[in-house]
Amino acid sequence: MAHPVGKKEESRAKILASAGQGFRRHGFGGLGIDALAKEAGVTSGAFYAHFKSKAEAFRAAVSRGMAELADGVDHFRREGGGWVARFVEFYLTERRTCDLGESCALQSLTNEVARAEPQTRMAYEAELRRTIEGLASGMVTGSTQGDRAKAIALLATLSGGISMARAVNDPALADEIISALRSAAEV
């Protein structure tokens, strides 16, 4: 009997991954249940078997996306020495150029979360706090409060700047934005 549970969890993970990509590409309002189900390769009924509503799927996708960011920070931290600089460079290169559906939830979903119901905002906040704590551990201001402030400023600078670079048509301006981010993010 364990096999069907594994298959159900696998199906939920597939739907969730696809929904996360869809929400990143099109925003919360850009897709209905039928489109989310179609992108996942399932029926609307199968979608509803895992999520009661689009809002519930969005909340799960936000939580998963933000957890991926926190886990990524933890991954860089485990690598040791100079890890914050490597994280920044990764964010300025791979997170800038990847497909929007694969982008960081912080840069692609934050505006959507600001309009979401309190449960989604709380899920986002929980993972954001974890990310801040992880990143703050790599700061060297000498105070916990200063380290947290620097981590928050760095995350805001990176996610906002990448959003700006993605939004412009002129590649030279996008490169100028990234260059300014590199300067601002020196750690």
N, C-alpha and C positions, 0 to 999 in steps of 0.2 A: 503493500500500500504506500510505501514511501515514494515510489516512483512518480505517481500522479502529483504529489505535493511538490516534488522537484520540478516537474514539468510546469505546474502552475506558477511557481516562483520564477522559473525561466521566462515564461510568457509575460509575467508582470514586469520583469526587468527589461525585456525587449520593448514593451509598450512604453515604459517609463523613459528609457533611453531615447526612443523615437519622439515622445512628447517633449522631452527636454530640448531636443534639436529643433523641433517645430516651433516651440515657444521662443527660442533664441532667434530663429530666422524671421518669424512673423509676428511675434508679440502675443499676448494673451488673447486679444480681440481678433487676431488675424486668422485663427483656426477654430472651427467647431469640432464637435465630437466626431462627426463623420470623417473629416479631414485628418484628425489625429489618429483615428483607427486605421484609415487607409494608409497613412505614412508608416504605421507599425505593421501593416500587412495582416490586420485582423478585422473582424466585423465590429460594428458599433456595439452589438450585444456582448462580444468578448471584452471590449473596452470597459463596458459597464460592470462586467464581472469582477474587474480589478479596481475600478475607481467609480465612485458614486456620481461624480460630476467632473466637469472640466476644471473647476476650482480645486477639487481635491487632487487631480492629476498635476495641476500647476504647482500646488503646494509641495507635492512629492518631488517634482522636477526641480523646484527651487532648492529644496533641502538637499537633494542629491548633488546638484551643481555646486552649491556652496560647500558641501562636505568634500567634494573633489578639490576645491581650492585649498581648504584647510589641510587635507591630506597631502596635497602638493607642497605646501609650505613645510609640513612635517618631513616629507621626503628630502627636500633640500637641506633642512636642518640636520637630519641624520648624516648627511654627507660631510658636515663639519666645515671648518675654516673657510671664511669668505662666502658662505652659502647665501647670504642675503644678496650680495652682488650677482651671484649666479641666478638666483630667483628673478631679480629685476631684469637681467638680460634675457632670460627665457620669456618673461612676460612681454618684453618689448619686441621680441622677434616672433616666436611661435604663436603667442596669443594675439599678435597683431595680424598675422598673415593667414591663420587658419580660416577655414570656412566658418561663417557666422554661426552655423548650427553646432559647431564644435568649440565655439568661443567660451571664455570664462563667464560663468553666471554672474559674477560681480559686475562685469562691464555690459553684459547683454540683458540682464533681467532686473537690475536694480530699479529702473524707472517703472517697470511693470509691477514690482513688489510694492512700491510706494502707493500704488492705487489699489492694492489687494486688501482682502479682509484681514482682520487681526491675527488669525491663526497662521496665515502665510507669512505675515511680517514677523511673527514670533519664531517660526521655523528658520527664516532667513537670518534673523538676529542671533539665534543660538549658534549657527555655524559661522557667522561673521565674528562673533566673540571668540570662538575657537581659533579662527584665522588670526585675529589681532593678537591673541595671547602667544600663538606660535611665532608670529613675526616679531613681536616685541622681545622675545627671548634672544633674538639676534642683534638687537640694538645695543648701543654702548653709551647711552647718555649718563648712566650711573644711578638712575632712579627709576623705579617701577612706573611711576606716573609719566616720566619723560619718555621711557621706552614705549609705553602704550601710545602716547601722543605721536611719536615719530612713526610708529607702525601704522596708525590710522591715517596720518598724512600721506605716507608712502602708498598705501592701498588706494586712497582717494585720487592721488596724483596719477598713479598707473592706470586705474580703471577709467577715469575721466579722460585722460590723455589718449588712451587707446581708442576710446569711443570717438573722440574728435578725429583722430587719424583715419579711422575707418569711414567716417562720415564725409570726408572731403574727396572731391574728384581729382584734384591736382596732386600727383605723386610727390612733387617737390615740397608742397606745403605739408603733406603727410610726413615726409622725411624730416622736415623742419620741426614739426611737433614732436616726433620721436627723439630728435636730438635735444630738444628742450627738456623732454622727460628724463633723458639720461643725465643731463646736468642737474636737474632738480632732485633726482633720486640717488645721487652719489651717497653711498653708505660706507 
